[in-house]
Amino acid sequence: MNEYIEQFTQIWNQSDALSLIVFGGFFLMVYFLPTLLAVFFNRRHLVKIAVFNLPAGFSVIAWGALIVWAVTGKAGDYIQQKLAKRAVQPG
């Protein structure tokens, strides 16, 4: 365990500010990918997705579920509308 900490410390000390900023930006983009996808797909549950994204980033399963929610939300609304029409129509 101490070897990993020492390696991390060495890498951290050897890296310059630009590479740390680039890595930090990339990390934040991946961490908040569900929120970014919700913005891109214009989801009405954007605020809920953003709030759930904060703790869900620590769990791969929850983070993946948020990505699915952010991407397929409108498709789910469309399917619900189709099912509602079928339930109303006789036969």
C-alpha positions as a printed Julia matrix, in Angstrom:
91×3 Matrix{Float64}:
   0.0    0.0     0.0
   2.83   2.38    0.84
   4.37   1.69   -2.57
   1.23   2.99   -4.3
   1.2    6.11   -2.16
   4.86   6.74   -2.93
   4.28   6.24   -6.67
   1.31   8.6    -6.6
   3.34  11.2    -4.73
   6.19  10.94   -7.25
   3.83  11.28  -10.22
   2.04  14.2    -8.56
   5.33  16.02   -7.91
   6.63  15.41  -11.45
   3.52  16.64  -13.26
   3.15  20.24  -14.35
   0.16  22.52  -13.8
  -1.19  22.2   -17.36
  -1.38  18.4   -17.25
  -3.1   18.53  -13.86
  -5.67  21.01  -15.2
  -6.3   18.87  -18.29
  -6.64  15.71  -16.19
  -8.95  17.5   -13.73
 -11.16  18.76  -16.56
 -11.32  15.31  -18.13
 -12.12  13.73  -14.77
 -14.95  16.2   -14.11
 -16.4   15.66  -17.59
 -16.5   11.9   -17.07
 -17.82  12.22  -13.5
 -20.64  14.53  -14.57
 -21.34  12.77  -17.87
 -24.94  11.89  -16.89
 -25.66  15.56  -16.17
 -24.01  16.67  -19.41
 -26.06  14.13  -21.36
 -29.23  15.34  -19.64
 -28.41  18.89  -20.74
 -27.67  17.71  -24.28
 -30.91  15.73  -24.54
 -32.9   18.56  -22.87
 -34.32  16.36  -20.11
 -37.03  17.77  -17.89
 -35.5   15.86  -14.93
 -32.17  17.65  -15.34
 -32.09  18.94  -11.76
 -32.84  15.49  -10.31
 -30.18  13.89  -12.47
 -27.65  16.55  -11.46
 -28.4   16.14   -7.74
 -28.26  12.33   -7.93
 -25.04  12.56   -9.95
 -23.08  13.96   -6.99
 -23.15  10.81   -4.83
 -23.73   8.4    -7.74
 -20.3    9.1    -9.18
 -18.84   6.87   -6.48
 -20.89   3.89   -7.64
 -20.45   2.55  -11.16
 -23.91   0.97  -11.11
 -25.7    4.15  -10.0
 -23.62   6.25  -12.41
 -24.56   3.91  -15.27
 -28.22   4.04  -14.29
 -28.1    7.84  -14.42
 -26.6    7.69  -17.9
 -29.44   5.42  -19.01
 -31.98   7.8   -17.43
 -30.39  10.83  -19.09
 -30.29   9.23  -22.54
 -33.55   7.26  -22.68
 -35.9    9.57  -20.83
 -37.75  10.86  -23.88
 -37.98   7.36  -25.32
 -39.6    6.26  -22.07
 -42.14   9.09  -22.32
 -42.91   8.07  -25.9
 -43.44   4.44  -24.9
 -45.75   5.48  -22.05
 -47.83   7.6   -24.44
 -48.14   4.67  -26.87
 -49.2    2.33  -24.07
 -51.73   4.87  -22.81
 -53.25   5.13  -26.3
 -53.53   1.35  -26.55
 -55.24   1.16  -23.17
 -57.84   3.76  -24.19
 -58.64   2.29  -27.61
 -61.05  -0.65  -27.56
 -60.06  -3.95  -29.07
